[in-house]
Amino acid sequence: MLLKAATSGLKRVELKTTAVKQSVLIDASIAGKVALAVAQIQASPWYEEQLARRLAEIRGKMPSSAHPEALMDALKAETPDRAVALALSLIEPNTEASDEAA
C-alpha cells in the first residue's frame, strides 16, 4: 500500500541503467583460457574481416538468379553470435549452440 500511495500521482517512470563493469575473472582451467581467447577474437577486427571474406566466398558460389541478398543479410546478422555460442558450447557444459542460444 505504501508503494501505491507514493506512486499514485506518477504518470511515467523512466529507468536508465548501465552494465556494471566487473573485473575480468580468468578461470585458470583450459576451458577458461579458451573462453577468454574466444572473447578476445570476437572483439577483434580480424573476426569481422574473416566473416566478410567467408560470406563473400559463399555469395560468389551462389547463382545470381538465387537472389542471395536476404540470405547474406541473415548470415551477417546471425553468424557471429552463433559461432561464439558453438565455440563456448564445446567447453562449457551448460551452454547450447541451439537457435535459442544465438
VENTA-V811382 format. One record per pair of residues at least 12 apart in sequence whose C-alpha atoms are under 7 Angstrom apart, sorted by the first residue. I is the first residue (numbers start at 1). J is the second residue. Records with the same first field share a line. If there is no record, write none. Layout:
# VENTA-V811382
I: J, J
This chain:
# VENTA-V811382
31: 91
35: 88
38: 84
81: 102
82: 97, 102
85: 97, 101, 102
